Amino acid sequence: MKLAAQEQLLPGRSLQEKFAFAVEAGFDAIELRGKGDFHFAGRLTELKRALADGVVMPTVCVDMPHFIGDFDPAKRTDAIQQLRSQLSVIGELGGVGVMTPASWGQFSLRLPPFVPPRSAQEDREVLAEALGILGEHAQRNGVLIMLEPLNRYENHMVNTLADAVSYCAQDSIRVVGDTYHMNIEEDDPCRSLIEAAPYLAHMQISESNRNQPGTGHLDWGAQLATLDAVGYEGYLALECRLRGEPEIVLPQTAAFIRKFL
């Protein structure tokens, strides 16, 4: 397993500077953020230059105001178009793929008004259609579209790894595990990782409190040992808030995680 840190967490003015810091701190790669309005495609020259300079950038985490499960058809269509573009770019860079949740902050069954404007079956049809389109595009570009479950307060459609696995109808559609969301949603995180293992393409890591690993109560030894046991060889990408200055916190975090690898 290899360590990555999301680009916004790393000090530095350029990807080259950020990567130099990341390597010195104990990380192996940078996880990019994919904003909307085709902003990510607009970075292609920057990204190609960084790649030529040896910057390792295997994955993209979507960073948009709306997603493929939006209730608004126009916003869903835009999210699909944005992700198609991002998949093309990461494919051109020789990366692994792009990850997205079904939605984020759109609706929660645990908060008023409690009743969504769309049925569970309609939710499923919308997501399956979007992922089918993206899966075909990902396959053509030699990359993956990866579905990330979010906790019940942030999303009502895909909350567990098993939920996400149920959408993996194509080999180019895979699953992202996030230790923060898993802490809320999975009855047994280790068992869930074992059951999802054939479809698990990526992991994002943060603590139970959404800060950096080592500041909360997650059982890192157990979860990382489980990933090792199922043969997971992908990245552990740091996606969290930092409690402290990155120049101090990030080397400490990398050292903390590497104790279990």
FENLIN-V712832 format. One record per residue. RES is the residue in three letters. PSI is psi in radians with two decimals (* if undefined). Layout:
RES:PSI  RES:PSI
//
This chain:
MET:2.53  LYS:2.68  LEU:2.43  ALA:2.77  ALA:2.42  GLN:2.55  GLU:-0.58  GLN:-0.26  LEU:-0.31  LEU:2.32  PRO:2.61  GLY:2.63  ARG:-0.39  SER:2.91  LEU:-0.59  GLN:-0.76  GLU:-0.71  LYS:-0.72  PHE:-0.69  ALA:-0.75  PHE:-0.76  ALA:-0.81  VAL:-0.77  GLU:-0.58  ALA:-0.22  GLY:0.22  PHE:2.80  ASP:-0.27  ALA:2.96  ILE:2.32  GLU:2.17  LEU:2.83  ARG:2.31  GLY:1.71  LYS:2.92  GLY:-2.93  ASP:0.56  PHE:0.48  HIS:-0.66  PHE:-0.75  ALA:-0.56  GLY:-0.26  ARG:0.08  LEU:-0.75  THR:-0.79  GLU:-0.77  LEU:-0.69  LYS:-0.66  ARG:-0.72  ALA:-0.73  LEU:-0.75  ALA:-0.50  ASP:0.10  GLY:0.14  VAL:2.27  VAL:2.09  MET:1.36  PRO:-0.44  THR:2.76  VAL:2.26  CYS:2.10  VAL:2.48  ASP:1.15  MET:2.84  PRO:-0.25  HIS:2.84  PHE:3.13  ILE:-0.25  GLY:0.27  ASP:2.60  PHE:-0.43  ASP:2.06  PRO:-0.64  ALA:-0.69  LYS:-0.64  ARG:-0.80  THR:-0.75  ASP:-0.75  ALA:-0.71  ILE:-0.77  GLN:-0.72  GLN:-0.77  LEU:-0.64  ARG:-0.76  SER:-0.77  GLN:-0.67  LEU:-0.70  SER:-0.74  VAL:-0.85  ILE:-0.50  GLY:-0.71  GLU:-0.49  LEU:-0.06  GLY:0.45  GLY:-3.02  VAL:-0.86  GLY:-2.97  VAL:2.46  MET:2.61  THR:2.56  PRO:2.99  ALA:-0.74  SER:3.05  TRP:2.19  GLY:0.21  GLN:-0.73  PHE:2.55  SER:2.30  LEU:-0.20  ARG:-0.02  LEU:2.67  PRO:2.50  PRO:0.07  PHE:-0.44  VAL:2.02  PRO:2.76  PRO:0.03  ARG:2.49  SER:2.87  ALA:-0.67  GLN:-0.70  GLU:-0.68  ASP:-0.84  ARG:-0.72  GLU:-0.74  VAL:-0.82  LEU:-0.73  ALA:-0.70  GLU:-0.82  ALA:-0.79  LEU:-0.55  GLY:-0.78  ILE:-0.82  LEU:-0.61  GLY:-0.73  GLU:-0.73  HIS:-0.70  ALA:-0.76  GLN:-0.73  ARG:-0.48  ASN:0.06  GLY:0.50  VAL:-3.04  LEU:2.56  ILE:2.20  MET:2.17  LEU:2.21  GLU:2.12  PRO:2.42  LEU:2.82  ASN:2.86  ARG:-0.38  TYR:-0.25  GLU:-0.31  ASN:2.53  HIS:-0.04  MET:-0.76  VAL:1.80  ASN:-0.45  THR:2.87  LEU:-0.69  ALA:-0.68  ASP:-0.82  ALA:-0.71  VAL:-0.58  SER:-0.22  TYR:0.01  CYS:1.17  ALA:-0.27  GLN:2.68  ASP:-0.39  SER:0.00  ILE:2.09  ARG:-3.07  VAL:2.52  VAL:2.30  GLY:2.43  ASP:2.08  THR:-0.52  TYR:-0.87  HIS:-0.66  MET:-0.64  ASN:-0.54  ILE:-0.69  GLU:-0.52  GLU:2.25  ASP:-0.71  ASP:1.69  PRO:-0.69  CYS:-0.77  ARG:-0.70  SER:-0.69  LEU:-0.71  ILE:-0.79  GLU:-0.55  ALA:-0.09  ALA:-0.74  PRO:-0.30  TYR:-0.01  LEU:1.98  ALA:-0.27  HIS:2.65  MET:2.37  GLN:2.44  ILE:2.38  SER:2.98  GLU:3.06  SER:-0.45  ASN:0.15  ARG:0.11  ASN:-3.04  GLN:2.61  PRO:2.41  GLY:-0.12  THR:0.00  GLY:-2.59  HIS:0.24  LEU:2.57  ASP:1.46  TRP:-0.66  GLY:-0.80  ALA:-0.80  GLN:-0.70  LEU:-0.58  ALA:-0.64  THR:-0.78  LEU:-0.72  ASP:-0.73  ALA:-0.59  VAL:0.03  GLY:0.40  TYR:2.21  GLU:0.24  GLY:-2.81  TYR:2.64  LEU:1.81  ALA:2.17  LEU:2.03  GLU:1.76  CYS:3.04  ARG:2.62  LEU:2.18  ARG:1.57  GLY:3.11  GLU:2.39  PRO:-0.59  GLU:-0.46  ILE:-0.79  VAL:-0.75  LEU:-0.78  PRO:-0.66  GLN:-0.71  THR:-0.79  ALA:-0.75  ALA:-0.67  PHE:-0.84  ILE:-0.71  ARG:-0.32  LYS:-0.44  PHE:-0.06  LEU:*
//
